[in-house]
Amino acid sequence: MDLSDNTNLFGVPPAAERVLRESRPESLSRYPRGYAPDLRNVLASRLGVGAACVTTGCGSDDVLDSALRAFLEPGEVLAFQDPTFVMMPLFAKVNGLKTAPVPLRADFDVDPEALLATGAKVIYLCSPNNPTGTPLSRAAVEHVVEKAPGIVIIDEAYVEFSSAPDFMDLARTRQNVLVTRTFSKAYGLAGMRVGWGVGSLALIAEVEKARGPYKLTTLAESMAVAVLREDPMWVEVQVVEARRNREHLRAELMSMGLSPLPSEGNFLMVPMPDALGVAQRMRERDVNVRAFQGLTGVGDALRIGSGPWPMLEAALAALRESLR
Ligand SMILES: Cc1ncc(COP(=O)(O)O)c(C=O)c1O
């Protein structure tokens, strides 16, 4: 049982299965269209922005990576909150960038002045944050956006699970904000690799140039469009359940004397000593969770994905045995 990657443990939206069943051989043998126009148009019309203000990618990973290439030259600095999404330092490395990790404050909000003091031309924020699950405050994010010398990326991969307000309005109204989202979490399509981003016309044009064509397959684009059109209820029902079970899991963990962080994602971060050892013992009981070591401001911790309650019950049982 794998609760380690925050994907949708309830399965696949019915519309995606239908697209797979009905797909024609040409969608495999021929190239897809260059820039996924159908998905772009559907997303844009839902947001009330022009299609040229939306970009898509092979997962939001691709949008994030392309944005770094678009706005930074090798040797320049990417600043990001710390801890955050582990792929950001990796994308920085493959693009030859320097990194400026800036510790989150004790309340898990970003420290705007410290981020701005890096002078970085690209600042990455993530809300709700992976791996802590904590959201960023409006005041702190606006402060960064207002004063940043360059681009501010706001990664909203887990926004569907959050009761905190999102930051999409900043992507619509500010020239320097890119908000990224994904079909990998709430939408249950991680294997199809579909992500997207929204920003000003000029900003998105640069990201698209760095991204290049043919990143979404025909099947992936068709599935994403079909799920948006046909399955909003499926998504909503699973999101509600994932949130409810997350809180149930949190209460159970607290009754065990643990202190999971408050989370707005579909996962919980649970600080504990020797998290690597605990995760290893849980794996021996066939439950895979993600272990972190020495995270800034947190220390060692497990990250446990939320899903159907029987899975979480099994995870709890494995955790209890692994802590003995
Ligand atoms: C914060 C965050 N951003 C982006 C991603 C990448 O998602 P994808 O490339 O599947 O869209 C993830 C995946 O775990 C994530 O946690």
The ligand as a Gaussian input file, in Angstrom:
#p B3LYP/6-31G(d) Opt

LIG

0 1
 C        3.978000      20.951000      -4.484000
 C        4.020000      20.134000      -5.721000
 N        4.128000      20.754000      -6.895000
 C        4.172000      20.072000      -8.048000
 C        4.126000      18.689000      -8.050000
 C        4.267000      17.990000      -9.368000
 O        3.104000      17.492000      -9.800000
 P        2.905000      16.987000     -11.299000
 O        4.200000      17.152000     -12.034000
 O        2.496000      15.578000     -11.165000
 O        1.839000      17.877000     -11.843000
 C        4.007000      17.994000      -6.857000
 C        3.981000      16.521000      -6.835000
 O        4.160000      15.874000      -5.858000
 C        3.966000      18.736000      -5.658000
 O        3.889000      18.134000      -4.474000

